[in-house]
Amino acid sequence: MIRFIIVLAIGVLVLSYLGISIRSIVESPYGQDNFSFLWDLISNGWNIVVAWVTGFAENVMNTVS
């Protein structure tokens, strides 16, 4: 976890050195659209994984009973 925070901080410093503003990217319409798309993709993927694990667990419980 600490390693992730350090890498994130270094990444922000590199972006700052290159003159890239994270705020302008996030607040731009294209940035918001991209983040919305990624969030939907992650959310749908998570729902698929949860449904698969639930179905798998139910099948295991039915074969054990």
Biopython code that builds the backbone (N, CA, C, O; Angstrom):
import numpy as np
from Bio.PDB.StructureBuilder import StructureBuilder

atoms = [
    (1, "MET", "N", (0.822, -1.191, 0.000)),
    (1, "MET", "CA", (0.000, 0.000, 0.000)),
    (1, "MET", "C", (0.868, 1.258, 0.000)),
    (1, "MET", "O", (0.596, 2.216, -0.723)),
    (2, "ILE", "N", (1.899, 1.235, 0.811)),
    (2, "ILE", "CA", (2.816, 2.373, 0.866)),
    (2, "ILE", "C", (3.506, 2.548, -0.479)),
    (2, "ILE", "O", (3.715, 3.672, -0.936)),
    (3, "ARG", "N", (3.859, 1.436, -1.111)),
    (3, "ARG", "CA", (4.525, 1.485, -2.411)),
    (3, "ARG", "C", (3.611, 2.145, -3.447)),
    (3, "ARG", "O", (4.069, 2.935, -4.272)),
    (4, "PHE", "N", (2.312, 1.814, -3.400)),
    (4, "PHE", "CA", (1.350, 2.415, -4.329)),
    (4, "PHE", "C", (1.266, 3.925, -4.124)),
    (4, "PHE", "O", (1.226, 4.679, -5.097)),
    (5, "ILE", "N", (1.240, 4.368, -2.883)),
    (5, "ILE", "CA", (1.181, 5.804, -2.582)),
    (5, "ILE", "C", (2.434, 6.510, -3.083)),
    (5, "ILE", "O", (2.354, 7.608, -3.632)),
    (6, "ILE", "N", (3.579, 5.888, -2.897)),
    (6, "ILE", "CA", (4.834, 6.482, -3.368)),
    (6, "ILE", "C", (4.846, 6.567, -4.892)),
    (6, "ILE", "O", (5.237, 7.593, -5.449)),
    (7, "VAL", "N", (4.424, 5.505, -5.569)),
    (7, "VAL", "CA", (4.379, 5.511, -7.036)),
    (7, "VAL", "C", (3.390, 6.564, -7.528)),
    (7, "VAL", "O", (3.662, 7.257, -8.508)),
    (8, "LEU", "N", (2.253, 6.690, -6.862)),
    (8, "LEU", "CA", (1.263, 7.693, -7.231)),
    (8, "LEU", "C", (1.836, 9.101, -7.075)),
    (8, "LEU", "O", (1.644, 9.952, -7.944)),
    (9, "ALA", "N", (2.531, 9.344, -5.980)),
    (9, "ALA", "CA", (3.134, 10.661, -5.746)),
    (9, "ALA", "C", (4.196, 10.962, -6.803)),
    (9, "ALA", "O", (4.282, 12.089, -7.292)),
    (10, "ILE", "N", (4.997, 9.971, -7.154)),
    (10, "ILE", "CA", (6.014, 10.165, -8.195)),
    (10, "ILE", "C", (5.344, 10.445, -9.536)),
    (10, "ILE", "O", (5.807, 11.290, -10.302)),
    (11, "GLY", "N", (4.253, 9.734, -9.818)),
    (11, "GLY", "CA", (3.514, 9.976, -11.055)),
    (11, "GLY", "C", (2.983, 11.397, -11.135)),
    (11, "GLY", "O", (3.053, 12.030, -12.188)),
    (12, "VAL", "N", (2.450, 11.905, -10.025)),
    (12, "VAL", "CA", (1.949, 13.278, -9.995)),
    (12, "VAL", "C", (3.091, 14.262, -10.192)),
    (12, "VAL", "O", (2.934, 15.265, -10.887)),
    (13, "LEU", "N", (4.230, 13.987, -9.589)),
    (13, "LEU", "CA", (5.387, 14.867, -9.774)),
    (13, "LEU", "C", (5.865, 14.875, -11.227)),
    (13, "LEU", "O", (6.231, 15.925, -11.755)),
    (14, "VAL", "N", (5.862, 13.715, -11.868)),
    (14, "VAL", "CA", (6.272, 13.638, -13.271)),
    (14, "VAL", "C", (5.302, 14.422, -14.147)),
    (14, "VAL", "O", (5.726, 15.169, -15.028)),
    (15, "LEU", "N", (3.991, 14.254, -13.908)),
    (15, "LEU", "CA", (3.010, 15.017, -14.674)),
    (15, "LEU", "C", (3.182, 16.515, -14.455)),
    (15, "LEU", "O", (3.057, 17.300, -15.395)),
    (16, "SER", "N", (3.466, 16.913, -13.225)),
    (16, "SER", "CA", (3.688, 18.328, -12.928)),
    (16, "SER", "C", (4.930, 18.842, -13.657)),
    (16, "SER", "O", (4.929, 19.953, -14.187)),
    (17, "TYR", "N", (5.969, 18.045, -13.682)),
    (17, "TYR", "CA", (7.196, 18.425, -14.370)),
    (17, "TYR", "C", (6.950, 18.608, -15.864)),
    (17, "TYR", "O", (7.532, 19.494, -16.490)),
    (18, "LEU", "N", (6.092, 17.774, -16.430)),
    (18, "LEU", "CA", (5.778, 17.864, -17.856)),
    (18, "LEU", "C", (4.743, 18.948, -18.161)),
    (18, "LEU", "O", (4.435, 19.193, -19.328)),
    (19, "GLY", "N", (4.206, 19.595, -17.133)),
    (19, "GLY", "CA", (3.252, 20.676, -17.329)),
    (19, "GLY", "C", (1.837, 20.197, -17.593)),
    (19, "GLY", "O", (1.040, 20.928, -18.181)),
    (20, "ILE", "N", (1.512, 18.992, -17.174)),
    (20, "ILE", "CA", (0.175, 18.433, -17.380)),
    (20, "ILE", "C", (-0.624, 18.624, -16.102)),
    (20, "ILE", "O", (-0.201, 18.207, -15.024)),
    (21, "SER", "N", (-1.785, 19.260, -16.232)),
    (21, "SER", "CA", (-2.649, 19.516, -15.088)),
    (21, "SER", "C", (-3.703, 18.414, -14.991)),
    (21, "SER", "O", (-4.499, 18.224, -15.910)),
    (22, "ILE", "N", (-3.701, 17.707, -13.897)),
    (22, "ILE", "CA", (-4.682, 16.646, -13.680)),
    (22, "ILE", "C", (-6.079, 17.253, -13.567)),
    (22, "ILE", "O", (-7.051, 16.685, -14.066)),
    (23, "ARG", "N", (-6.174, 18.403, -12.913)),
    (23, "ARG", "CA", (-7.468, 19.062, -12.736)),
    (23, "ARG", "C", (-8.088, 19.420, -14.077)),
    (23, "ARG", "O", (-9.285, 19.213, -14.275)),
    (24, "SER", "N", (-7.299, 19.952, -14.997)),
    (24, "SER", "CA", (-7.860, 20.329, -16.301)),
    (24, "SER", "C", (-8.303, 19.097, -17.088)),
    (24, "SER", "O", (-9.272, 19.158, -17.845)),
    (25, "ILE", "N", (-7.603, 17.991, -16.912)),
    (25, "ILE", "CA", (-7.991, 16.756, -17.595)),
    (25, "ILE", "C", (-9.306, 16.238, -17.029)),
    (25, "ILE", "O", (-10.204, 15.861, -17.782)),
    (26, "VAL", "N", (-9.420, 16.218, -15.711)),
    (26, "VAL", "CA", (-10.616, 15.676, -15.062)),
    (26, "VAL", "C", (-11.828, 16.565, -15.304)),
    (26, "VAL", "O", (-12.939, 16.062, -15.470)),
    (27, "GLU", "N", (-11.630, 17.880, -15.326)),
    (27, "GLU", "CA", (-12.758, 18.798, -15.484)),
    (27, "GLU", "C", (-13.165, 19.007, -16.936)),
    (27, "GLU", "O", (-14.232, 19.565, -17.193)),
    (28, "SER", "N", (-12.353, 18.579, -17.885)),
    (28, "SER", "CA", (-12.710, 18.763, -19.289)),
    (28, "SER", "C", (-13.854, 17.818, -19.663)),
    (28, "SER", "O", (-13.999, 16.757, -19.057)),
    (29, "PRO", "N", (-14.660, 18.190, -20.649)),
    (29, "PRO", "CA", (-15.757, 17.303, -21.067)),
    (29, "PRO", "C", (-15.262, 15.939, -21.545)),
    (29, "PRO", "O", (-15.883, 14.916, -21.258)),
    (30, "TYR", "N", (-14.150, 15.925, -22.269)),
    (30, "TYR", "CA", (-13.612, 14.655, -22.746)),
    (30, "TYR", "C", (-13.112, 13.801, -21.580)),
    (30, "TYR", "O", (-13.302, 12.585, -21.569)),
    (31, "GLY", "N", (-12.482, 14.433, -20.613)),
    (31, "GLY", "CA", (-12.009, 13.706, -19.446)),
    (31, "GLY", "C", (-13.154, 13.121, -18.645)),
    (31, "GLY", "O", (-13.082, 11.974, -18.205)),
    (32, "GLN", "N", (-14.212, 13.899, -18.452)),
    (32, "GLN", "CA", (-15.371, 13.407, -17.712)),
    (32, "GLN", "C", (-16.052, 12.269, -18.454)),
    (32, "GLN", "O", (-16.505, 11.303, -17.841)),
    (33, "ASP", "N", (-16.123, 12.387, -19.778)),
    (33, "ASP", "CA", (-16.719, 11.321, -20.578)),
    (33, "ASP", "C", (-15.892, 10.041, -20.473)),
    (33, "ASP", "O", (-16.444, 8.948, -20.347)),
    (34, "ASN", "N", (-14.569, 10.181, -20.524)),
    (34, "ASN", "CA", (-13.698, 9.006, -20.416)),
    (34, "ASN", "C", (-13.797, 8.356, -19.041)),
    (34, "ASN", "O", (-13.857, 7.131, -18.936)),
    (35, "PHE", "N", (-13.814, 9.175, -17.984)),
    (35, "PHE", "CA", (-13.931, 8.612, -16.643)),
    (35, "PHE", "C", (-15.291, 7.951, -16.441)),
    (35, "PHE", "O", (-15.387, 6.919, -15.778)),
    (36, "SER", "N", (-16.332, 8.536, -17.007)),
    (36, "SER", "CA", (-17.662, 7.935, -16.922)),
    (36, "SER", "C", (-17.679, 6.586, -17.634)),
    (36, "SER", "O", (-18.245, 5.617, -17.128)),
    (37, "PHE", "N", (-17.060, 6.529, -18.804)),
    (37, "PHE", "CA", (-16.977, 5.276, -19.552)),
    (37, "PHE", "C", (-16.212, 4.215, -18.758)),
    (37, "PHE", "O", (-16.655, 3.071, -18.662)),
    (38, "LEU", "N", (-15.072, 4.595, -18.194)),
    (38, "LEU", "CA", (-14.284, 3.632, -17.402)),
    (38, "LEU", "C", (-15.055, 3.163, -16.181)),
    (38, "LEU", "O", (-15.015, 1.979, -15.847)),
    (39, "TRP", "N", (-15.765, 4.080, -15.500)),
    (39, "TRP", "CA", (-16.525, 3.696, -14.318)),
    (39, "TRP", "C", (-17.629, 2.705, -14.680)),
    (39, "TRP", "O", (-17.850, 1.729, -13.964)),
    (40, "ASP", "N", (-18.326, 2.960, -15.802)),
    (40, "ASP", "CA", (-19.360, 2.027, -16.248)),
    (40, "ASP", "C", (-18.764, 0.668, -16.579)),
    (40, "ASP", "O", (-19.342, -0.367, -16.246)),
    (41, "LEU", "N", (-17.617, 0.670, -17.228)),
    (41, "LEU", "CA", (-16.937, -0.578, -17.584)),
    (41, "LEU", "C", (-16.541, -1.365, -16.335)),
    (41, "LEU", "O", (-16.758, -2.574, -16.261)),
    (42, "ILE", "N", (-15.963, -0.677, -15.362)),
    (42, "ILE", "CA", (-15.549, -1.331, -14.114)),
    (42, "ILE", "C", (-16.773, -1.827, -13.345)),
    (42, "ILE", "O", (-16.764, -2.937, -12.813)),
    (43, "SER", "N", (-17.819, -1.012, -13.285)),
    (43, "SER", "CA", (-19.034, -1.385, -12.564)),
    (43, "SER", "C", (-19.689, -2.616, -13.187)),
    (43, "SER", "O", (-20.071, -3.543, -12.473)),
    (44, "ASN", "N", (-19.820, -2.629, -14.509)),
    (44, "ASN", "CA", (-20.411, -3.782, -15.182)),
    (44, "ASN", "C", (-19.547, -5.022, -15.012)),
    (44, "ASN", "O", (-20.065, -6.120, -14.811)),
    (45, "GLY", "N", (-18.238, -4.852, -15.093)),
    (45, "GLY", "CA", (-17.331, -5.978, -14.887)),
    (45, "GLY", "C", (-17.449, -6.545, -13.480)),
    (45, "GLY", "O", (-17.456, -7.760, -13.288)),
    (46, "TRP", "N", (-17.541, -5.652, -12.499)),
    (46, "TRP", "CA", (-17.689, -6.100, -11.113)),
    (46, "TRP", "C", (-18.991, -6.871, -10.932)),
    (46, "TRP", "O", (-19.018, -7.902, -10.259)),
    (47, "ASN", "N", (-20.078, -6.370, -11.538)),
    (47, "ASN", "CA", (-21.360, -7.061, -11.433)),
    (47, "ASN", "C", (-21.301, -8.446, -12.076)),
    (47, "ASN", "O", (-21.904, -9.390, -11.564)),
    (48, "ILE", "N", (-20.597, -8.574, -13.170)),
    (48, "ILE", "CA", (-20.438, -9.878, -13.826)),
    (48, "ILE", "C", (-19.654, -10.831, -12.927)),
    (48, "ILE", "O", (-20.021, -11.998, -12.784)),
    (49, "VAL", "N", (-18.583, -10.336, -12.327)),
    (49, "VAL", "CA", (-17.768, -11.173, -11.444)),
    (49, "VAL", "C", (-18.578, -11.622, -10.236)),
    (49, "VAL", "O", (-18.516, -12.789, -9.849)),
    (50, "VAL", "N", (-19.338, -10.706, -9.633)),
    (50, "VAL", "CA", (-20.155, -11.049, -8.465)),
    (50, "VAL", "C", (-21.211, -12.089, -8.838)),
    (50, "VAL", "O", (-21.435, -13.038, -8.086)),
    (51, "ALA", "N", (-21.857, -11.921, -9.988)),
    (51, "ALA", "CA", (-22.867, -12.891, -10.425)),
    (51, "ALA", "C", (-22.239, -14.249, -10.677)),
    (51, "ALA", "O", (-22.831, -15.275, -10.345)),
    (52, "TRP", "N", (-21.049, -14.270, -11.259)),
    (52, "TRP", "CA", (-20.367, -15.537, -11.537)),
    (52, "TRP", "C", (-19.993, -16.241, -10.238)),
    (52, "TRP", "O", (-20.209, -17.444, -10.094)),
    (53, "VAL", "N", (-19.430, -15.487, -9.291)),
    (53, "VAL", "CA", (-19.032, -16.081, -8.008)),
    (53, "VAL", "C", (-20.259, -16.572, -7.253)),
    (53, "VAL", "O", (-20.227, -17.647, -6.654)),
    (54, "THR", "N", (-21.331, -15.803, -7.275)),
    (54, "THR", "CA", (-22.563, -16.213, -6.601)),
    (54, "THR", "C", (-23.111, -17.496, -7.211)),
    (54, "THR", "O", (-23.482, -18.418, -6.485)),
    (55, "GLY", "N", (-23.166, -17.562, -8.536)),
    (55, "GLY", "CA", (-23.633, -18.768, -9.213)),
    (55, "GLY", "C", (-22.747, -19.962, -8.925)),
    (55, "GLY", "O", (-23.240, -21.072, -8.724)),
    (56, "PHE", "N", (-21.438, -19.743, -8.904)),
    (56, "PHE", "CA", (-20.501, -20.818, -8.597)),
    (56, "PHE", "C", (-20.706, -21.324, -7.173)),
    (56, "PHE", "O", (-20.713, -22.532, -6.933)),
    (57, "ALA", "N", (-20.873, -20.394, -6.227)),
    (57, "ALA", "CA", (-21.080, -20.791, -4.837)),
    (57, "ALA", "C", (-22.393, -21.544, -4.657)),
    (57, "ALA", "O", (-22.462, -22.501, -3.885)),
    (58, "GLU", "N", (-23.430, -21.116, -5.365)),
    (58, "GLU", "CA", (-24.712, -21.804, -5.267)),
    (58, "GLU", "C", (-24.601, -23.213, -5.839)),
    (58, "GLU", "O", (-25.177, -24.143, -5.276)),
    (59, "ASN", "N", (-23.876, -23.396, -6.943)),
    (59, "ASN", "CA", (-23.684, -24.720, -7.521)),
    (59, "ASN", "C", (-22.904, -25.627, -6.582)),
    (59, "ASN", "O", (-23.222, -26.809, -6.451)),
    (60, "VAL", "N", (-21.896, -25.086, -5.934)),
    (60, "VAL", "CA", (-21.107, -25.887, -4.990)),
    (60, "VAL", "C", (-21.977, -26.307, -3.815)),
    (60, "VAL", "O", (-21.917, -27.452, -3.366)),
    (61, "MET", "N", (-22.797, -25.364, -3.315)),
    (61, "MET", "CA", (-23.651, -25.688, -2.176)),
    (61, "MET", "C", (-24.710, -26.721, -2.554)),
    (61, "MET", "O", (-25.064, -27.565, -1.730)),
    (62, "ASN", "N", (-25.221, -26.669, -3.790)),
    (62, "ASN", "CA", (-26.227, -27.635, -4.226)),
    (62, "ASN", "C", (-25.641, -29.033, -4.416)),
    (62, "ASN", "O", (-26.323, -30.029, -4.172)),
    (63, "THR", "N", (-24.376, -29.112, -4.851)),
    (63, "THR", "CA", (-23.765, -30.437, -5.051)),
    (63, "THR", "C", (-23.335, -31.043, -3.725)),
    (63, "THR", "O", (-23.262, -32.267, -3.612)),
    (64, "VAL", "N", (-23.048, -30.224, -2.720)),
    (64, "VAL", "CA", (-22.632, -30.726, -1.425)),
    (64, "VAL", "C", (-23.833, -31.230, -0.647)),
    (64, "VAL", "O", (-23.722, -32.217, 0.081)),
    (65, "SER", "N", (-24.963, -30.584, -0.781)),
    (65, "SER", "CA", (-26.155, -30.955, -0.004)),
    (65, "SER", "C", (-26.715, -32.269, -0.390)),
    (65, "SER", "O", (-27.715, -32.705, 0.180)),
]
sb = StructureBuilder()
sb.init_structure("model")
sb.init_model(0)
sb.init_chain("A")
sb.init_seg("    ")
for serial, (resi, resn, name, xyz) in enumerate(atoms, 1):
    if name == "N":
        sb.init_residue(resn, " ", resi, " ")
    sb.init_atom(name, np.array(xyz, "f"), 0.0, 1.0, " ", f" {name:<3s}", serial, name[0])
structure = sb.get_structure()
